Structures are given as structure tokens and as C-alpha cells.
Amino acid sequence: MRIVLDTNVLFEGLTKQGGSCSLVVDAWQGGLLTVCVSTTLVYEYADVFSRKLSENRWHTVKPILERLLERHVEFVNIYYSWRPVSPDPGDDHVINCAMNANASVVTLNLRDFQVAKRNLGLRVMSPFELVNLLVD
């Protein structure tokens, strides 16, 4: 299954244990998912983690994030942009990555992706929905 992880899912998956986001990250590490990223999305991941975590916590999480991004992703070139689509302009690059990769978006913020879902046919799901798909 090809997916694009919204930053909120990756952040929660790497910083909190036991929830559906951490199960998504575990499935990613286990090779059950193809996670697609663009250069812009990788920069966003690093920016959010470095701003939201304490310096010590960031130094603990950074090598894990780097390892995931070095070994377990498919980089996507953005050939076409559908902007603006989301009410949150920060989500447009997630939509562009997913559309160019023919992948689903996994997010905790389903509301901001509804226009892309309706107008572009983008598949959007919560981490819980993805975990249920993987279990079935």
C-alpha cells in the first residue's frame, strides 16, 4: 500500500507509544507500507520535530527519523501541483505528493483534506483506518 504520512501522524507515531500512529510507523518499519515523500515534506518533518521537541528529545528522535527516510521511503518528484486545495495551505504539499505518487494520505486531520478527496478523488484515511486495513 502506497501512502503519504501527514506530519501529525509521523510526529505522534515517533513520540507516543501504543496508539494507531505508532502502529503505522511500526508497519512502515516492517516493510508493510510504501511511504512516499517529497523533498518539501521531508523538510517539513525535520522542521516540525526540531521545533516541537526539546533539544534532548530531538537528538534522540532525529536518528530514527533519518534512518526511516534513508531506507524506507520512495521519493516523489512533483510534476504537477493542484494548489490551492486545502483550507490549510500547509497541507497542499501533502496533497501534491500523494497525487503525484498515486498514494493515499494518512492524517489525523481528515477535515482539511475533504476538498481534495471530493474534487480530486484523493484517498484519505486516519491512522486507525489504515491499521484496520492492515489487520484485515
C-alpha positions in Angstrom: 0.0 0.0 0.0 1.4 3.4 -1.0 0.8 6.2 1.5 1.9 9.7 2.3 2.1 10.4 6.1 0.9 13.7 7.2 3.4 15.2 9.7 1.0 15.0 12.6 0.8 11.2 12.2 4.6 10.8 12.0 5.1 13.1 14.9 2.7 11.2 17.1 3.9 7.8 15.9 7.5 8.6 16.8 6.8 10.4 20.1 3.9 8.5 21.7 3.7 4.7 22.2 0.7 2.5 21.9 -1.6 4.4 19.6 -2.6 3.8 16.0 0.1 6.3 14.8 2.8 4.2 16.4 1.4 1.1 14.8 1.5 2.9 11.4 5.2 3.7 12.0 5.8 0.1 13.1 4.1 -1.2 9.9 6.3 1.2 7.9 9.5 -0.1 9.6 8.3 -3.6 9.0 8.0 -3.1 5.2 4.2 -3.4 5.1 3.8 0.1 3.6 5.5 2.2 0.9 5.8 5.7 2.3 6.1 8.3 -0.4 7.7 11.7 0.4 8.7 14.8 -1.5 11.6 17.0 -0.6 9.3 19.6 0.8 7.6 17.0 3.0 11.0 15.8 4.4 11.9 19.3 5.2 8.6 19.8 7.0 9.1 16.7 9.1 12.5 17.9 10.3 11.2 21.4 10.9 8.2 20.3 13.0 10.2 17.8 15.0 13.0 20.3 15.8 10.6 23.0 16.8 8.1 20.9 18.9 10.6 18.6 20.8 13.1 19.6 23.4 16.7 19.7 22.2 17.5 16.4 24.0 14.3 14.7 22.7 15.0 15.8 19.2 18.6 14.4 19.3 17.0 11.1 20.4 14.3 11.0 17.7 16.4 12.5 14.8 18.5 9.4 14.1 15.3 7.3 14.0 13.7 9.7 11.6 16.8 9.9 9.4 17.0 6.1 9.3 13.4 5.8 8.2 13.9 8.4 5.5 17.1 6.9 4.2 15.9 3.3 3.9 12.2 3.1 3.9 10.7 5.7 1.5 10.1 6.4 -2.1 11.0 9.9 -3.1 8.4 11.5 -5.4 9.0 14.2 -7.9 6.3 16.8 -8.0 5.5 17.2 -11.7 2.1 18.8 -11.2 0.6 20.9 -8.4 -3.1 21.1 -7.5 -2.8 24.1 -5.3 -4.6 25.5 -3.5 -6.9 22.7 -2.5 -6.8 22.6 1.3 -8.1 25.2 3.7 -4.7 24.8 5.4 -2.1 25.9 2.8 0.5 23.8 4.6 -1.4 20.6 3.6 -1.2 21.4 -0.1 2.3 19.8 -0.5 1.0 16.6 1.2 -1.8 16.5 -1.4 0.6 17.2 -4.2 2.9 14.4 -3.0 0.0 11.9 -2.8 -1.4 12.8 -6.1 1.9 12.6 -7.9 2.7 9.3 -6.2 -0.8 7.8 -6.7 -0.9 7.2 -2.9 -3.3 7.7 0.0 -2.9 10.3 2.6 -2.9 9.2 6.3 -3.7 12.0 8.6 -5.2 12.9 12.0 -6.8 16.0 10.4 -9.3 14.5 7.9 -11.3 17.7 7.7 -8.6 19.7 5.8 -8.3 17.0 3.1 -12.1 16.8 2.3 -12.0 19.1 -0.7 -9.1 17.1 -2.3 -11.0 13.9 -1.5 -14.1 15.2 -3.1 -12.6 17.1 -6.1 -9.5 15.1 -6.9 -10.5 11.6 -5.8 -7.7 11.5 -3.2 -8.0 8.7 -0.8 -7.7 10.0 2.8 -7.8 7.9 5.9 -7.0 8.1 9.6 -4.2 6.0 11.1 -6.9 3.9 12.8 -8.5 3.2 9.4 -5.1 2.2 8.0 -4.3 -0.1 10.9 -7.7 -1.8 10.4 -6.9 -2.3 6.7 -3.6 -3.9 7.5 -5.1 -6.2 10.1 -7.9 -7.4 7.8 
